[in-house]
């Protein structure tokens, strides 16, 4: 695992930057739920694309990986929606 992180350090740093700025911008937009949802969707989509590109560059992109990223992004979106628009 450590060798993989060292080998793909740029990839993981890029992911950290995506997630960091997604959270920061989400917090900065305040109480505008629509804008927060848009930021969350953009961050989630960026995470999905990062995962697909990362695994493609590693030559281990399989349908299982795509399904895993789809499920994680769907769960993330459901979580954000339920927190923003709870009744």
C-alpha positions as a Markdown table, in Angstrom:
| # | Residue | x | y | z |
|---|---|---|---|---|
| 1 | Unk | 0.0 | 0.0 | 0.0 |
| 2 | Unk | 2.8 | 2.4 | 0.8 |
| 3 | Unk | 4.5 | 1.7 | -2.4 |
| 4 | Unk | 1.3 | 2.4 | -4.3 |
| 5 | Unk | 0.8 | 5.7 | -2.5 |
| 6 | Unk | 4.4 | 6.8 | -3.3 |
| 7 | Unk | 4.0 | 5.7 | -6.9 |
| 8 | Unk | 0.7 | 7.5 | -7.5 |
| 9 | Unk | 1.3 | 10.4 | -5.0 |
| 10 | Unk | 0.3 | 13.0 | -7.6 |
| 11 | Unk | -3.0 | 11.2 | -8.2 |
| 12 | Unk | -3.8 | 11.2 | -4.5 |
| 13 | Unk | -2.7 | 14.8 | -4.0 |
| 14 | Unk | -5.1 | 15.8 | -6.8 |
| 15 | Unk | -7.9 | 13.9 | -5.1 |
| 16 | Unk | -7.2 | 15.6 | -1.8 |
| 17 | Unk | -7.3 | 19.0 | -3.5 |
| 18 | Unk | -10.6 | 18.1 | -5.2 |
| 19 | Unk | -12.2 | 17.0 | -1.9 |
| 20 | Unk | -10.6 | 19.9 | 0.1 |
| 21 | Unk | -11.9 | 22.6 | -2.2 |
| 22 | Unk | -15.3 | 20.9 | -2.5 |
| 23 | Unk | -15.7 | 21.0 | 1.3 |
| 24 | Unk | -14.4 | 24.5 | 1.6 |
| 25 | Unk | -16.6 | 25.9 | -1.1 |
| 26 | Unk | -19.6 | 24.0 | 0.3 |
| 27 | Unk | -19.0 | 25.7 | 3.6 |
| 28 | Unk | -18.4 | 29.1 | 2.1 |
| 29 | Unk | -21.7 | 29.3 | 0.2 |
| 30 | Unk | -23.6 | 29.4 | 3.5 |
| 31 | Unk | -27.2 | 28.5 | 3.7 |
| 32 | Unk | -28.0 | 28.5 | 0.0 |
| 33 | Unk | -29.1 | 24.9 | -0.3 |
| 34 | Unk | -29.3 | 25.0 | -4.1 |
| 35 | Unk | -25.7 | 26.3 | -4.4 |
| 36 | Unk | -24.5 | 23.8 | -1.8 |
| 37 | Unk | -26.2 | 21.0 | -3.8 |
| 38 | Unk | -24.5 | 22.1 | -7.0 |
| 39 | Unk | -21.1 | 22.2 | -5.3 |
| 40 | Unk | -21.7 | 18.7 | -3.8 |
| 41 | Unk | -22.7 | 17.3 | -7.2 |
| 42 | Unk | -19.6 | 18.8 | -8.8 |
| 43 | Unk | -17.4 | 17.4 | -6.1 |
| 44 | Unk | -19.0 | 14.0 | -6.3 |
| 45 | Unk | -18.8 | 13.9 | -10.1 |
| 46 | Unk | -15.1 | 15.0 | -9.8 |
| 47 | Unk | -14.5 | 12.1 | -7.4 |
| 48 | Unk | -16.1 | 9.7 | -9.8 |
| 49 | Unk | -14.1 | 10.9 | -12.8 |
| 50 | Unk | -10.9 | 11.0 | -10.7 |
| 51 | Unk | -11.5 | 7.3 | -9.8 |
| 52 | Unk | -12.1 | 6.2 | -13.4 |
| 53 | Unk | -9.1 | 8.1 | -14.7 |
| 54 | Unk | -6.9 | 6.9 | -11.9 |
| 55 | Unk | -7.7 | 3.2 | -12.5 |
| 56 | Unk | -7.5 | 3.7 | -16.2 |
| 57 | Unk | -3.9 | 5.0 | -15.8 |
| 58 | Unk | -3.1 | 2.1 | -13.5 |
| 59 | Unk | -4.4 | -0.3 | -16.1 |
| 60 | Unk | -6.8 | -1.9 | -13.7 |
| 61 | Unk | -10.1 | -0.3 | -14.8 |
| 62 | Unk | -12.8 | -3.1 | -14.7 |
| 63 | Unk | -16.5 | -3.0 | -14.6 |
| 64 | Unk | -16.4 | -3.9 | -10.8 |
| 65 | Unk | -14.4 | -0.7 | -10.2 |
| 66 | Unk | -16.8 | 1.4 | -12.2 |
| 67 | Unk | -19.8 | -0.1 | -10.3 |
| 68 | Unk | -18.0 | 0.5 | -7.0 |
| 69 | Unk | -17.4 | 4.2 | -7.8 |
| 70 | Unk | -21.0 | 4.6 | -9.0 |
| 71 | Unk | -22.3 | 3.1 | -5.8 |
| 72 | Unk | -20.1 | 5.3 | -3.6 |
| 73 | Unk | -21.1 | 8.4 | -5.5 |
| 74 | Unk | -24.8 | 7.5 | -5.4 |
| 75 | Unk | -24.6 | 7.0 | -1.6 |
| 76 | Unk | -22.8 | 10.3 | -1.2 |
| 77 | Unk | -25.4 | 12.1 | -3.2 |
| 78 | Unk | -28.2 | 10.5 | -1.2 |
| 79 | Unk | -26.5 | 11.5 | 2.0 |
| 80 | Unk | -26.0 | 15.1 | 0.9 |
| 81 | Unk | -29.6 | 15.3 | -0.4 |
| 82 | Unk | -31.0 | 13.9 | 2.9 |
| 83 | Unk | -28.9 | 16.3 | 5.0 |
| 84 | Unk | -29.8 | 19.4 | 2.9 |
| 85 | Unk | -33.5 | 18.7 | 2.4 |
| 86 | Unk | -34.5 | 16.8 | 5.5 |
| 87 | Unk | -38.1 | 17.2 | 6.5 |
